[in-house]
C-alpha cells in the first residue's frame, strides 16, 4: 500500500464525497438486512397461520382468517419491496459520491502527470519512449482509479456489511452461523487465486496488444516506404503472427474467466445446502422455525458478493500499487532546468559562449568540446559543419533545453540559469531541423507561439517565409487543416511554415537549425532574402551543412567533432582555402550553386 499513500492528498481533497459515500453505504446495508428479517417473520407467520387455518375452516371462520392472512402477507410484501427500492436509491447515491470522486481524482492525476511531463527536460524524453509515457498517463492512471473507485466502494461495503450481517446471524443462531459460513473463506481464497491468474494473463494480453498497436502505427506511418519496397505481404504476415499471439493469450484468459462464476455458484450452493441441512435438523428438533432457514439462506447470498469482492479488491489494489509505483517513478524525476533568479526582462540579444563542453547524459557522447564565440545584438552567426559535428546541440543549449557539462552561456551578460526559462524561450524563435506541425489549421500552426492570433501578422510571417502563395492556392487557404505531422504539405512547405511560426512571434533571437535542407536553392535564396530584413534588428543563428545558408552571416564558425576548426566571415574563410572553402567547392560542383 506504500506507493498508494501519495493518493491520500486527493482523498483529503474530496473528503466530503468520501464521507457521504461511507454514510450512504451504511444506510444501504441496513436496508439489505431488514428484508431478510421480514422474510423470516413472514414465513413463520405463514406456517403458524396454516396450522390455525384448518381448525378455523372447520369452525366456519375460514373466510375471515383467510382475508386477515392475505392482508398481513401483502403488508410484508410491500415492506420488502420498499426496502429494495430504498436500497437501490442509496446504492445510486453511493455511486454518485465515491465513483464520481474517483473520476475527479483521475482527472486531477492526469493533469498533474501531463503538467509534470511538460516541465521535464529534453533529456527525459531521450531516455523514455512515447508509448511508455502514454501508458502511464492512461493505463496506469485508469488502474489507480479502479482502486480509488470500485475498490474503495466495495471495500467499505465489506467492512460495513460483514460485521452487521454476522452480528444478526449470531444473535439468531450461533451454531447455524458457523456452519453456513464455512465455505466463504474458501470462496474468497479461490477468487483471489483465480483473479491473480486473470491479472497475470491480462498483463500478457496488454503487452501483446501494445506491441500489436505499435506495429500497426509504424506500418501506417511508414506506408510509403512499405509500398515503395513492395513489402505489403511481409507486413501482413508479421501482423498475422502478432495477431495470432494476441489471440492465443486472449483464449487462455477466456478459459480462466470461465472458472470464475461457476466457482462462485458452486461454493454458494454448498453453503446453501449446509444451511438447509443443519437448519432442517434444528427445525425437526424444534430449536428453530422454518423462517430462520430462509433468513440464513438470504444472509449467505448477501455475504457472497462482499466475500467474493475481497479477492477482486485485493487484486485491484495490487495492480493499482504496481501502476502507482510506475507513476511515482516519473513524478519523482526532478526538473533540473530551474531558474536561480527568475529574471524576466526584454533581451537585447548579445550572446557570449565560453569554453562550452557538452556530453549527452544518456549516451555519454561528447557533442561539444570547449567551444567559444560571441554574437553582438543584431548580428548573424553562421554555424557550418557536417552531420554529428554538434551544430544542433548548440541550438538546444542556447534555448536551455540542456545545461552544459562545463562552460558558460551568457545572454546580455547574464548566465542562462538566471533567466526564467519560459520567459527566455518566449523571446527566441526556433526552427528545428526535424519539422513538427500539429494536426490543426495552417493559421493556427503559424500562430502557435502567439498569445493571441493576429491574421495580419500570420500573413506577413507566411510572406517572409515564402510560403504565402502556396497557402492561398489551397481551397481553404490559411484555414486548411493539416494531416498528422503536417502530412498535407510537402517537405519544403512544412519547413517554410515552421519558419513562419518562428518569425511570427517576432523574437529577439532567431535560431534556424538546418531548416532549409528540404528546399531547393531558388527557394532558399528567396527565404534568405526575405529573412535579411527580419534578421536586421535581431540576433540570428543560422545552423546548416550548406554554405549557401550561412554565407550571409556576419561571422561564421566551422565545427568538426564538436570543435571549432575555422572562424571568420565568408570572404576570409574562402581566402584561407581550408575546410569551409573545400565545402563550398564541393557543394558548387554538386549542383548547389552559391550566389556571391
Residue pairs with C-beta under 8 A, 6 or more apart in sequence:
1 317
1 321
2 321
3 321
3 322
3 324
3 325
3 328
4 144
4 147
4 317
4 320
4 321
4 324
6 324
6 328
6 331
7 105
7 144
7 147
7 148
7 324
10 105
10 108
10 109
10 148
11 18
11 105
11 148
13 105
13 108
14 101
14 104
14 105
17 97
17 98
17 100
17 101
17 104
18 97
18 98
18 101
18 152
20 93
20 97
21 94
21 97
21 98
21 101
21 153
21 156
22 156
22 160
24 90
24 93
24 94
24 97
25 90
25 94
25 153
25 156
25 157
25 160
26 160
27 90
28 87
28 90
28 91
28 93
28 94
29 157
29 160
29 161
29 164
30 164
31 83
31 84
31 86
31 87
31 90
32 87
32 161
32 302
33 164
33 165
33 168
33 302
34 83
35 79
35 80
35 83
35 84
35 298
36 168
36 295
36 298
36 299
36 302
37 168
37 295
38 76
38 79
38 80
38 83
39 80
39 291
39 294
39 295
39 298
40 172
40 289
40 291
40 292
40 294
40 295
41 76
41 291
42 73
42 76
42 291
43 289
43 290
43 291
43 294
44 289
44 290
44 291
45 72
45 73
45 76
46 69
46 73
47 289
47 290
47 291
49 65
49 69
49 72
52 65
53 62
53 65
53 66
53 69
56 62
56 65
57 65
94 153
95 153
98 149
98 152
98 153
98 156
99 149
99 150
99 153
101 148
101 149
102 145
102 146
102 148
102 149
102 150
102 152
103 145
103 149
105 145
105 148
106 141
106 142
106 144
106 145
106 148
109 141
109 144
109 145
109 327
110 137
110 141
112 331
113 136
113 137
113 141
113 327
113 330
113 331
114 137
116 330
116 331
116 333
117 133
117 137
117 330
119 335
120 333
120 335
121 335
121 336
121 337
121 401
121 402
122 396
122 401
122 402
123 360
123 361
123 362
123 402
124 333
125 133
126 360
126 362
127 362
131 210
131 214
133 330
135 210
136 323
136 326
136 327
136 330
139 206
139 323
140 323
140 324
140 326
140 327
141 323
141 327
143 316
143 319
143 320
143 322
143 323
144 320
144 323
144 324
144 327
146 316
146 319
146 320
147 316
147 317
147 319
147 320
147 321
148 320
150 313
150 316
151 313
151 316
151 317
151 320
154 306
154 309
154 312
154 313
155 313
157 306
157 309
158 306
158 307
158 309
158 310
158 313
161 302
161 303
161 306
162 303
162 306
162 307
165 299
165 302
165 303
166 177
166 181
168 299
169 176
169 177
169 180
169 181
169 296
169 299
170 177
172 292
172 295
172 296
173 282
173 287
173 288
173 292
173 296
175 278
175 282
176 275
176 278
176 279
176 282
176 288
176 292
176 296
177 296
179 274
179 275
179 278
180 271
180 274
180 275
180 278
180 296
180 299
180 300
181 271
181 300
181 303
182 271
182 274
183 267
183 268
183 270
183 271
183 274
184 267
184 271
184 300
184 303
184 304
184 307
185 307
186 267
187 263
187 264
187 267
187 268
187 304
187 307
187 308
188 307
188 308
188 310
188 311
189 311
190 263
190 267
190 311
191 260
191 263
191 264
191 308
191 310
191 311
191 312
192 310
192 311
192 314
192 315
193 311
194 256
194 259
194 260
194 263
194 311
195 311
195 312
195 314
195 315
196 315
197 256
198 253
198 256
198 257
198 260
198 315
199 315
199 318
199 319
201 249
201 252
201 253
201 256
202 253
204 249
205 246
205 249
205 250
205 253
208 242
208 245
208 246
208 249
209 246
211 242
212 239
212 242
212 243
212 246
215 238
215 239
215 242
216 239
219 226
219 235
219 239
226 232
226 235
264 304
264 308
268 300
268 301
268 304
271 300
271 304
272 297
272 300
272 301
275 293
275 296
275 297
275 300
276 293
276 297
279 288
279 292
279 293
279 296
280 293
282 288
282 292
283 289
283 290
283 292
283 293
336 403
337 400
337 403
337 421
338 417
338 421
339 417
339 418
339 419
339 420
339 421
340 417
340 418
341 418
341 419
342 419
342 420
343 414
343 418
343 419
343 420
343 423
344 419
344 420
344 423
345 412
345 419
345 423
346 427
346 508
347 411
347 412
347 424
347 427
347 508
347 509
348 377
348 412
348 508
349 375
349 377
349 378
349 411
349 412
349 508
349 509
349 538
349 539
350 374
350 375
350 376
350 377
350 410
350 411
350 412
350 413
350 539
351 374
351 375
351 381
351 398
351 409
351 410
351 411
351 509
351 539
351 541
352 374
352 408
352 409
352 410
352 411
352 413
353 371
353 372
353 373
353 374
353 394
353 407
353 408
353 409
353 410
354 372
354 407
354 408
354 410
355 370
355 371
355 372
355 406
355 407
355 408
356 368
356 370
356 371
356 372
356 394
356 397
356 404
356 406
356 407
356 408
356 409
357 366
357 368
357 369
357 370
357 371
357 404
357 405
357 406
357 407
358 366
358 367
358 368
358 390
358 393
358 397
358 402
358 404
358 405
359 365
359 366
359 367
359 405
360 367
366 562
367 390
367 393
367 562
368 390
368 393
368 394
368 397
368 404
368 562
369 561
369 562
369 563
370 407
370 563
371 390
371 394
371 407
371 557
371 559
371 562
371 563
371 564
372 564
373 381
373 555
373 557
373 564
373 567
375 381
375 539
375 541
375 555
376 539
377 539
378 536
378 537
378 538
378 539
379 539
379 540
379 554
379 555
380 535
380 539
380 540
380 541
380 542
380 552
380 553
380 554
380 555
381 540
381 541
381 542
381 553
381 554
381 555
381 556
381 557
382 542
382 543
382 544
382 549
382 550
382 551
382 552
382 553
382 555
382 556
382 557
383 391
383 394
383 541
383 542
383 543
383 544
383 550
383 556
383 557
383 559
384 391
384 544
384 545
384 547
384 550
384 556
384 557
384 558
384 559
384 580
384 583
385 391
385 545
385 558
385 559
385 560
386 545
386 560
387 545
388 561
389 559
389 560
389 561
389 562
390 559
390 561
390 562
391 513
391 514
391 543
391 544
391 545
391 559
392 433
392 513
392 514
392 543
393 402
393 562
394 541
394 543
395 430
395 432
395 511
395 513
395 541
395 543
396 402
397 403
397 404
397 409
398 409
398 428
398 509
398 511
398 541
399 424
399 425
399 428
399 430
399 511
400 416
400 417
400 419
400 421
400 424
400 425
403 416
403 417
408 415
409 415
409 416
410 416
411 419
411 424
411 509
416 424
426 449
426 505
427 507
427 508
427 509
428 507
428 508
428 509
428 510
428 511
429 449
429 502
429 503
429 505
429 506
429 507
429 509
429 510
429 511
430 502
430 511
430 513
431 495
431 498
431 499
431 501
431 502
431 511
431 512
431 513
431 515
432 498
432 513
432 515
433 513
433 514
433 515
433 517
433 543
435 486
435 491
435 494
435 495
435 497
435 498
435 515
435 518
436 485
436 486
436 498
437 445
437 482
437 485
437 486
437 489
437 494
437 497
437 498
438 444
438 445
438 448
438 482
438 486
439 481
439 482
439 483
439 484
439 485
440 481
440 482
441 478
441 479
441 480
441 481
441 482
442 471
442 474
442 477
442 478
442 479
442 480
442 482
442 497
443 453
443 455
443 458
443 478
443 479
444 453
445 482
445 486
445 497
445 501
446 458
446 461
446 462
446 478
446 497
446 500
446 501
446 504
447 453
447 454
447 457
447 458
447 501
447 504
448 501
449 501
449 502
449 504
449 505
450 457
450 504
450 505
455 478
457 504
457 506
458 478
458 500
458 504
459 468
459 478
460 504
461 500
461 501
461 503
461 504
462 468
462 471
462 478
462 497
462 500
463 530
464 499
464 500
464 503
464 530
464 531
464 533
464 534
465 496
465 497
465 499
465 500
465 503
465 527
465 530
466 496
466 523
466 526
466 527
466 530
467 493
467 496
467 497
467 499
467 500
470 489
470 493
470 496
471 477
471 478
471 480
472 478
474 480
480 488
481 488
482 488
482 489
486 494
486 497
489 497
491 518
492 518
492 519
492 520
492 523
494 518
495 515
495 516
495 517
495 518
495 519
496 519
496 523
496 527
498 515
499 512
499 515
499 527
499 531
502 510
502 512
503 510
503 531
503 534
507 538
508 538
508 539
509 538
509 539
509 540
509 541
510 534
510 535
510 538
510 539
510 540
510 541
511 540
511 541
511 543
512 540
512 541
512 542
512 543
512 544
512 549
513 543
514 543
514 544
514 545
514 549
516 524
516 527
516 528
516 544
516 546
516 549
517 544
517 545
517 546
519 527
521 548
521 592
521 593
524 546
524 548
524 549
525 548
525 595
528 548
528 549
528 552
531 540
532 552
540 553
542 549
542 550
542 552
542 553
544 550
546 587
546 592
547 580
547 583
547 584
547 587
547 594
548 587
548 592
548 593
548 594
548 595
550 556
550 570
551 570
551 594
551 596
553 569
553 570
554 569
555 567
555 568
555 569
556 566
556 567
556 568
556 569
556 570
556 573
556 580
557 564
557 566
557 567
558 564
558 565
558 566
558 567
558 573
558 578
558 579
558 580
558 583
559 565
560 579
565 578
565 579
566 573
566 576
566 578
566 579
566 580
568 576
573 580
573 581
574 580
574 581
574 584
575 581
584 594
587 594
588 594
